[in-house]
Amino acid sequence: MSAVILDAFVGENTVTKAVESARAAEAVEFSCFRLADMDIRPCRSCGACGHQTPGRCAVDDAMPQIIRAIAISDMIIMLTPLRFGGYSSELKKAVDKFTLLGLPLYIVKDGHLLHPMRYGDKALLAVGLAEADLPGEADNFRALLAQNALNMQSSYHRAIVFRPSDSPAVIGKEISRVLKEVRQR
């Protein structure tokens, strides 16, 4: 099994450390992208990737490198500090460009108009670090990932929320559990 890690944290944190430990323990092949160190520009919603240059963004940035890694992976792992129940701005810029993973046509699935995925089914794991105790924040995070999974027609998705007080061992154990689940499906 192989996975792409999109790490939206800046600096050291318990989540990134725990994922690094879990990936070593589970012997999963990983490609890791530290988004804060990359030039990823916001999606302009220009539609060029769907019609003029299918699968290629008109904006020249670092996303092609990430898309190539996702194309050959089984899983996408997104690490992010929670921002009012959503992704950080660094991760959101990358997720907005997941449109590049879809074909420039539509299908109707369970009443939803969706793009068929260009590179097959990808398991999705979103790991959030909630620094504040906002009511509904974890539920919003789970709902956001569920909508991303629907758009990508992902057959497996999990959103996990941790607090800064959670130890890397606790976080790593949960990440390992999810990696085993994905491997067994």
Secondary structure, 3 states (H helix, E strand, C coil): CEEEEEECCCCCCHHHHHHHHHHHHHCCEEEEEEHHHCCCCCCCCCCCCCCCCCCCCCCCCCHHHHHHHHHCCCEEEEEEECECCECCHHHHHHHHHHHHHECCCCEEECCEEECCECCCCCEEEEEEECCCCCCCHHHHHHHHHHHHHHHHCCCCEEEEEECCCCCHHHHHHHHHHHHHHHHHC
